[in-house]
Amino acid sequence: MQNTIAKTKQEPSKQVKDKDGLEDELENLINSYLKTLKT
């Protein structure tokens, strides 16, 4: 049971990253880009 739980914890994170993760990465990229422009 523990093995299946470990797998389900890792695999969905990839699927979540496709949707929510991409938006978070875009925000991080934009924020870091704006920071580089300010400096």
C-alpha positions, -999 to +999 in steps of 0.1 A: +000+000+000+028+024+008+044+019-026+012+027-044+007+058-023+042+070-031+036+065-068+003+084-068+020+113-049+047+116-076+026+110-108-002+135-102+024+162-095+034+159-131-002+162-143-009+191-120+023+208-132+009+207-167-020+229-157-015+248-125+023+244-125+026+261-159+007+291-146+029+293-115+061+289-137+048+317-160+042+340-130+077+332-116+093+339-150+074+372-154+083+382-119+119+374-123+120+391-157+105+422-142+130+421-114+159+420-139+143+450-158+142+470-126+178+464-116 
